[in-house]
Amino acid sequence: MPEERKPEVTLVGGLANRGQVVRIGDTVRRPQRPTSPATHALLLHLDDVGFTGAPRFLGVDEQGREVLSFVPGTAITPPYPAWALTDEALASVAALLRDYHRAVATFDPTPHVWSPSPPPAFAGELVSHNDPNLDNVVFRDGRAVALIDFDLASPGSRVWDVACAARLWAPLRPARYIDDTRRARAVARLRLFADSYGLADRDRVRLVSAVLQNHDWCYDAVGIAAAHGHAAFAEYLAGGAMERAHETRQWYLTNADVLQEALMRHPRRPRRLIGLASGDGDLHT
């Protein structure tokens, strides 16, 4: 049966294109954006250099949607399966991100118009994914094998992507916002991510600052979209997201030295993370 005659199956995942991303056979159809030509050039480059950890760009359909190859596997959506929260899964995400950065390092972004870039201190090195959230990583057999949803990709840096991924996957936040096996393991999982990626010393020094700025950058983007009528983002913010964001930001500031020590190659005796509101203590996220 031709792809166009096969049924459309809505794919669940993030908020930005909620309800608009569908699978038809072995392809995925997604709305285009003003920056889509840049994303398509990026995906074509990744395919050209033999990077298999991203969808392939296949063209545009009769409805004007971009057509991508479907990446088989499991993207991590709530309720999160226990295997996706293990240290082994975390290390595989770091390795996938490192492999993406190696593949994209030879791509020239200058001819294209991109989504907003990270702050200048974390931009201009290579095109970073900028959104390695749990639902944008595909797993097979318990191992991360592909990144999807490159809508926010733009000239950024390695440390910026590592900061975003570690912030979301460790995760780095107050303990009362974690109700799974990752709770109380923020420091260990942050260090594991940096080690599994092979993060250079010069970037370890900058990572905690990048985490804070990535947090602010992401919430600013959500707030701007909500203010311009994006219903899903407005609903997300109305559900208590800003209270969590403010508390988490203060948690980063309070625990910056502890997190930085955890990233050192030869750390001193680890200090205690200071929890917020709930009276949490040692190693809580």
Backbone hydrogen bonds in HBPLUS format (Angstrom, degrees):
<---DONOR---> <-ACCEPTOR-->    atom                        ^
c    i                          cat <-CA-CA->   ^        H-A-AA   ^      H-
h    n   atom  resd res      DA  || num        DHA   H-A  angle D-A-AA Bond
n    s   type  num  typ     dist DA aas  dist angle  dist       angle   num
A0005-ARG N   A0002-PRO O   2.99 MM   3  5.53 148.4  2.09 115.3 124.4     1
A0006-LYS N   A0003-GLU O   3.10 MM   3  5.39 154.9  2.17 109.2 116.8     2
A0009-VAL N   A0023-ARG O   2.95 MM  14  5.04 157.7  2.00 141.1 148.4     3
A0023-ARG N   A0009-VAL O   2.75 MM  14  5.04 156.8  1.80 138.7 145.6     4
A0011-LEU N   A0021-VAL O   2.86 MM  10  5.71 176.1  1.87 155.0 154.9     5
A0018-ARG N   A0015-LEU O   3.33 MM   3  5.00 168.2  2.35 109.3 107.0     6
A0020-GLN N   A0017-ASN O   2.90 MM   3  5.42 163.7  1.93 143.5 143.7     7
A0022-VAL N   A0029-ARG O   3.11 MM   7  5.39 161.3  2.15 150.9 155.3     8
A0029-ARG N   A0022-VAL O   2.82 MM   7  5.39 162.7  1.85 156.3 162.3     9
A0024-ILE N   A0027-THR O   2.89 MM   3  5.30 159.8  1.93 141.4 148.2    10
A0027-THR N   A0024-ILE O   2.98 MM   3  5.30 155.8  2.04 125.3 132.8    11
A0070-PHE N   A0026-ASP O   2.91 MM  44  5.15 158.2  1.96 134.9 128.8    12
A0028-VAL N   A0068-LEU O   2.76 MM  40  5.07 154.4  1.82 144.6 150.1    13
A0068-LEU N   A0028-VAL O   2.88 MM  40  5.07 165.7  1.90 151.3 156.2    14
A0030-ARG N   A0066-GLU O   3.13 MM  36  5.40 154.2  2.20 142.8 150.7    15
A0066-GLU N   A0030-ARG O   2.94 MM  36  5.40 141.0  2.09 165.1 162.2    16
A0036-SER N   A0033-ARG O   2.98 MM   3  5.09 167.6  2.00 114.2 117.0    17
A0038-ALA N   A0035-THR O   3.08 MM   3  5.55 127.5  2.36 111.7 124.1    18
A0039-THR N   A0035-THR O   3.27 MM   4  6.67 158.4  2.32 150.6 156.8    19
A0040-HIS N   A0036-SER O   2.83 MM   4  6.08 160.6  1.87 163.0 168.7    20
A0041-ALA N   A0037-PRO O   3.01 MM   4  6.20 156.3  2.07 143.0 149.0    21
A0042-LEU N   A0038-ALA O   2.99 MM   4  6.27 153.4  2.06 147.2 154.7    22
A0043-LEU N   A0039-THR O   2.94 MM   4  6.26 162.3  1.97 153.8 157.6    23
A0044-LEU N   A0040-HIS O   2.92 MM   4  6.12 155.3  1.98 148.9 156.0    24
A0045-HIS N   A0041-ALA O   3.00 MM   4  6.21 152.4  2.08 143.3 150.6    25
A0046-LEU N   A0042-LEU O   2.99 MM   4  6.32 162.7  2.02 153.5 157.7    26
A0047-ASP N   A0043-LEU O   3.04 MM   4  6.25 155.5  2.10 145.5 151.6    27
A0048-ASP N   A0044-LEU O   2.91 MM   4  6.12 155.2  1.98 145.5 152.8    28
A0049-VAL N   A0045-HIS O   2.97 MM   4  6.29 149.7  2.07 156.7 164.0    29
A0051-PHE N   A0046-LEU O   2.91 MM   5  5.23 152.4  1.98 167.9 161.1    30
A0050-GLY N   A0047-ASP O   3.12 MM   3  5.16 159.2  2.16 104.4 110.4    31
A0147-LEU N   A0053-GLY O   2.79 MM  94  5.94 161.1  1.82 149.5 143.5    32
A0069-SER N   A0056-ARG O   2.90 MM  13  5.19 146.3  2.02 140.9 151.2    33
A0058-LEU N   A0067-VAL O   2.75 MM   9  5.30 166.0  1.76 160.4 159.4    34
A0067-VAL N   A0059-GLY O   2.71 MM   8  5.22 155.6  1.77 155.4 149.3    35
A0061-ASP N   A0065-ARG O   2.87 MM   4  5.46 158.3  1.91 155.3 160.1    36
A0064-GLY N   A0061-ASP O   2.97 MM   3  5.33 161.6  2.00 116.0 119.6    37
A0074-THR N   A0139-PHE O   2.89 MM  65  5.09 156.6  1.95 140.8 148.6    38
A0139-PHE N   A0074-THR O   2.83 MM  65  5.09 158.8  1.88 130.3 136.5    39
A0084-ALA N   A0081-PRO O   3.04 MM   3  5.61 143.3  2.18 113.9 123.6    40
A0085-LEU N   A0082-ALA O   3.10 MM   3  5.48 159.8  2.14 112.5 118.8    41
A0090-LEU N   A0086-THR O   3.10 MM   4  6.38 159.2  2.14 145.5 151.5    42
A0091-ALA N   A0087-ASP O   2.90 MM   4  6.12 162.6  1.93 151.9 155.7    43
A0092-SER N   A0088-GLU O   3.12 MM   4  6.33 147.8  2.22 141.1 149.5    44
A0093-VAL N   A0089-ALA O   3.07 MM   4  6.42 144.4  2.20 146.6 155.8    45
A0093-VAL N   A0090-LEU O   3.13 MM   3  5.21 124.1  2.46  97.1 110.9    46
A0094-ALA N   A0090-LEU O   3.14 MM   4  6.51 159.0  2.19 152.3 157.4    47
A0095-ALA N   A0091-ALA O   3.02 MM   4  6.29 154.9  2.09 144.9 151.7    48
A0096-LEU N   A0092-SER O   2.95 MM   4  6.11 155.6  2.01 143.5 149.9    49
A0097-LEU N   A0093-VAL O   2.96 MM   4  6.19 161.4  1.99 151.9 156.7    50
A0098-ARG N   A0094-ALA O   2.99 MM   4  6.21 157.8  2.04 147.2 153.3    51
A0099-ASP N   A0095-ALA O   2.98 MM   4  6.22 156.9  2.03 147.1 153.0    52
A0100-TYR N   A0096-LEU O   2.90 MM   4  6.20 151.8  1.98 149.3 157.4    53
A0101-HIS N   A0097-LEU O   2.99 MM   4  6.27 161.5  2.03 150.3 154.8    54
A0102-ARG N   A0098-ARG O   3.04 MM   4  6.34 151.2  2.12 146.8 154.6    55
A0103-ALA N   A0099-ASP O   3.06 MM   4  6.28 153.9  2.13 143.8 150.5    56
A0104-VAL N   A0100-TYR O   2.88 MM   4  6.11 153.2  1.95 156.3 164.0    57
A0105-ALA N   A0101-HIS O   3.12 MM   4  5.93 126.6  2.42 138.1 148.4    58
A0107-PHE N   A0104-VAL O   2.97 MM   3  5.31 166.6  1.99 121.0 123.0    59
A0112-HIS N   A0109-PRO O   3.17 MM   3  5.88 168.1  2.18 128.9 132.4    60
A0122-PHE N   A0119-PRO O   2.78 MM   3  5.58 161.5  1.81 131.2 137.5    61
A0123-ALA N   A0120-PRO O   3.34 MM   3  5.04 163.0  2.37 110.3 106.4    62
A0125-GLU N   A0156-GLY O   2.80 MM  31  5.81 146.9  1.91 172.2 173.7    63
A0126-LEU N   A0156-GLY O   3.33 MM  30  5.55 159.2  2.37 115.9 121.8    64
A0156-GLY N   A0126-LEU O   2.61 MM  30  5.55 151.9  1.68 156.3 161.0    65
A0128-SER N   A0154-SER O   2.97 MM  26  5.84 138.2  2.15 161.6 153.8    66
A0154-SER N   A0128-SER O   3.26 MM  26  5.84 148.2  2.37 149.6 158.7    67
A0136-ASN N   A0133-ASN O   3.01 MM   3  5.28 160.1  2.05 111.2 117.1    68
A0137-VAL N   A0134-LEU O   3.43 MM   3  5.73 157.3  2.48 114.8 113.4    69
A0148-ILE N   A0136-ASN O   2.96 MM  12  5.06 158.2  2.01 137.9 139.3    70
A0138-VAL N   A0146-ALA O   2.80 MM   8  5.08 168.7  1.81 151.7 155.7    71
A0145-VAL N   A0138-VAL O   2.77 MM   7  5.83 173.0  1.77 163.5 165.3    72
A0146-ALA N   A0138-VAL O   3.34 MM   8  5.08 147.5  2.45 138.7 138.4    73
A0140-ARG N   A0143-ARG O   2.95 MM   3  5.45 156.0  2.00 148.9 151.6    74
A0143-ARG N   A0140-ARG O   3.08 MM   3  5.45 160.7  2.12 112.7 118.8    75
A0153-ALA N   A0150-PHE O   3.09 MM   3  5.24 160.5  2.12 110.0 116.1    76
A0161-ASP N   A0157-SER O   3.36 MM   4  6.67 161.3  2.40 146.8 149.8    77
A0162-VAL N   A0158-ARG O   2.99 MM   4  6.28 163.2  2.02 156.6 162.1    78
A0163-ALA N   A0159-VAL O   2.88 MM   4  5.96 154.9  1.94 141.6 148.5    79
A0164-CYS N   A0160-TRP O   3.03 MM   4  6.28 160.8  2.07 148.0 152.7    80
A0165-ALA N   A0161-ASP O   2.90 MM   4  6.08 170.4  1.91 154.6 157.4    81
A0166-ALA N   A0162-VAL O   2.85 MM   4  5.90 169.7  1.86 153.1 156.6    82
A0167-ARG N   A0163-ALA O   2.95 MM   4  5.93 156.8  2.01 143.3 150.3    83
A0168-LEU N   A0164-CYS O   3.18 MM   4  6.38 150.4  2.27 145.7 152.3    84
A0169-TRP N   A0165-ALA O   2.77 MM   4  5.78 158.4  1.81 157.0 163.9    85
A0170-ALA N   A0166-ALA O   2.93 MM   4  5.29 158.0  1.98 134.9 140.4    86
A0172-LEU N   A0167-ARG O   2.97 MM   5  4.83 162.3  2.01 127.0 130.4    87
A0177-TYR N   A0174-PRO O   3.07 MM   3  5.89 165.6  2.09 123.5 128.1    88
A0178-ILE N   A0175-ALA O   2.93 MM   3  5.32 159.6  1.97 124.5 123.7    89
A0183-ARG N   A0180-ASP O   3.13 MM   3  6.01 171.3  2.13 127.7 130.5    90
A0185-ARG N   A0182-ARG O   3.18 MM   3  5.64 140.3  2.35 143.4 138.8    91
A0189-ARG N   A0185-ARG O   2.96 MM   4  6.02 163.8  1.99 156.7 161.5    92
A0190-LEU N   A0186-ALA O   2.90 MM   4  6.00 151.4  1.99 148.6 156.6    93
A0191-ARG N   A0187-VAL O   3.05 MM   4  6.26 169.6  2.06 155.3 157.5    94
A0192-LEU N   A0188-ALA O   2.93 MM   4  6.09 154.9  1.99 142.3 150.2    95
A0193-PHE N   A0189-ARG O   2.95 MM   4  6.04 155.3  2.01 141.9 147.5    96
A0194-ALA N   A0190-LEU O   3.11 MM   4  6.39 168.5  2.12 153.5 155.8    97
A0195-ASP N   A0191-ARG O   2.89 MM   4  6.07 162.1  1.92 153.4 158.7    98
A0196-SER N   A0192-LEU O   2.83 MM   4  5.88 161.9  1.86 148.7 154.1    99
A0197-TYR N   A0193-PHE O   2.94 MM   4  6.07 151.0  2.03 148.8 156.2   100
A0198-GLY N   A0194-ALA O   3.03 MM   4  6.08 139.1  2.21 135.2 146.3   101
A0199-LEU N   A0194-ALA O   3.01 MM   5  5.30 171.2  2.02 158.1 158.8   102
A0198-GLY N   A0195-ASP O   3.08 MM   3  4.96 120.8  2.45  90.2 105.6   103
A0203-ASP N   A0200-ALA O   3.00 MM   3  5.36 132.7  2.23 105.6 118.3   104
A0204-ARG N   A0200-ALA O   2.95 MM   4  6.30 142.2  2.09 148.7 160.7   105
A0204-ARG N   A0201-ASP O   3.14 MM   3  4.96 122.2  2.49  91.5 106.5   106
A0205-VAL N   A0201-ASP O   3.19 MM   4  6.44 150.7  2.28 151.2 156.5   107
A0206-ARG N   A0203-ASP O   3.08 MM   3  5.02 129.2  2.35  93.0 106.4   108
A0207-LEU N   A0203-ASP O   2.97 MM   4  5.93 119.2  2.35 142.0 157.3   109
A0210-ALA N   A0206-ARG O   2.97 MM   4  6.17 152.4  2.05 150.6 159.5   110
A0211-VAL N   A0207-LEU O   2.85 MM   4  6.16 147.9  1.95 151.9 160.6   111
A0212-LEU N   A0208-VAL O   3.23 MM   4  6.56 163.0  2.26 149.6 151.9   112
A0213-GLN N   A0209-SER O   3.02 MM   4  6.29 168.2  2.04 153.3 156.5   113
A0214-ASN N   A0210-ALA O   2.74 MM   4  5.80 148.7  1.84 145.8 155.1   114
A0215-HIS N   A0211-VAL O   2.97 MM   4  6.16 157.2  2.02 149.1 154.8   115
A0216-ASP N   A0212-LEU O   3.12 MM   4  6.45 162.2  2.15 150.3 153.9   116
A0217-TRP N   A0213-GLN O   2.86 MM   4  5.98 161.2  1.89 145.9 151.8   117
A0218-CYS N   A0214-ASN O   2.92 MM   4  6.04 163.5  1.95 152.5 155.9   118
A0219-TYR N   A0215-HIS O   3.15 MM   4  6.36 167.1  2.17 150.8 154.2   119
A0220-ASP N   A0216-ASP O   2.87 MM   4  6.00 151.2  1.95 149.6 158.2   120
A0221-ALA N   A0217-TRP O   3.06 MM   4  6.25 155.3  2.12 143.8 150.0   121
A0222-VAL N   A0218-CYS O   3.02 MM   4  6.34 156.2  2.08 148.1 154.5   122
A0223-GLY N   A0219-TYR O   2.89 MM   4  6.03 161.4  1.93 145.5 150.9   123
A0224-ILE N   A0220-ASP O   2.92 MM   4  6.13 158.5  1.97 150.9 156.1   124
A0225-ALA N   A0221-ALA O   3.05 MM   4  6.23 163.5  2.08 146.4 151.0   125
A0226-ALA N   A0222-VAL O   2.91 MM   4  6.12 161.1  1.94 152.4 157.8   126
A0227-ALA N   A0223-GLY O   2.93 MM   4  6.10 156.4  1.99 146.0 152.5   127
A0228-HIS N   A0224-ILE O   3.12 MM   4  6.34 130.6  2.37 139.4 151.9   128
A0228-HIS N   A0225-ALA O   3.11 MM   3  5.13 135.1  2.32  95.8 108.4   129
A0230-HIS N   A0225-ALA O   3.02 MM   5  5.46 158.2  2.06 142.0 140.8   130
A0229-GLY N   A0226-ALA O   3.03 MM   3  5.23 155.7  2.09 112.8 113.1   131
A0234-ALA N   A0230-HIS O   2.99 MM   4  6.19 156.6  2.05 153.3 160.8   132
A0235-GLU N   A0231-ALA O   2.90 MM   4  6.08 155.6  1.96 149.9 156.2   133
A0236-TYR N   A0232-ALA O   3.01 MM   4  6.21 150.7  2.10 140.0 148.2   134
A0237-LEU N   A0233-PHE O   2.99 MM   4  6.26 162.5  2.02 152.0 155.1   135
A0238-ALA N   A0234-ALA O   3.00 MM   4  6.15 154.0  2.07 144.4 151.9   136
A0239-GLY N   A0236-TYR O   3.18 MM   3  5.29 146.0  2.31  99.1 109.0   137
A0244-ARG N   A0240-GLY O   3.29 MM   4  6.59 164.2  2.32 152.1 156.1   138
A0245-ALA N   A0241-ALA O   2.82 MM   4  6.04 152.7  1.89 147.2 156.0   139
A0246-HIS N   A0242-MET O   2.92 MM   4  6.11 163.1  1.95 150.8 153.4   140
A0247-GLU N   A0243-GLU O   3.09 MM   4  6.27 164.2  2.12 149.5 153.9   141
A0248-THR N   A0244-ARG O   2.85 MM   4  5.95 157.7  1.90 148.7 155.5   142
A0249-ARG N   A0245-ALA O   2.90 MM   4  6.05 156.7  1.95 147.8 154.2   143
A0250-GLN N   A0246-HIS O   3.16 MM   4  6.40 157.6  2.21 144.3 149.4   144
A0251-TRP N   A0247-GLU O   3.00 MM   4  6.26 145.3  2.13 140.3 150.5   145
A0251-TRP N   A0248-THR O   3.05 MM   3  4.86 115.9  2.48  90.2 106.6   146
A0252-TYR N   A0248-THR O   2.98 MM   4  6.37 149.6  2.08 151.3 158.4   147
A0253-LEU N   A0249-ARG O   3.17 MM   4  6.53 160.7  2.21 148.4 152.7   148
A0254-THR N   A0250-GLN O   2.88 MM   4  6.09 162.2  1.91 152.8 157.7   149
A0255-ASN N   A0251-TRP O   3.01 MM   4  6.02 154.7  2.08 146.3 152.4   150
A0259-LEU N   A0255-ASN O   2.99 MM   4  6.23 166.5  2.01 164.6 168.0   151
A0260-GLN N   A0256-ALA O   2.91 MM   4  6.08 156.2  1.97 148.5 155.7   152
A0261-GLU N   A0257-ASP O   2.97 MM   4  6.14 158.5  2.01 145.6 150.8   153
A0262-ALA N   A0258-VAL O   3.14 MM   4  6.39 148.0  2.25 142.3 150.7   154
A0263-LEU N   A0260-GLN O   3.06 MM   3  5.30 140.6  2.22 103.1 114.1   155
A0264-MET N   A0261-GLU O   3.18 MM   3  5.34 154.5  2.25 104.4 111.9   156
A0275-GLY N   A0280-ASP O   3.09 MM   5  4.33 135.9  2.29 139.9 131.2   157
A0278-SER N   A0276-LEU O   2.49 MM   2  5.63 146.5  1.59 113.8 101.6   158
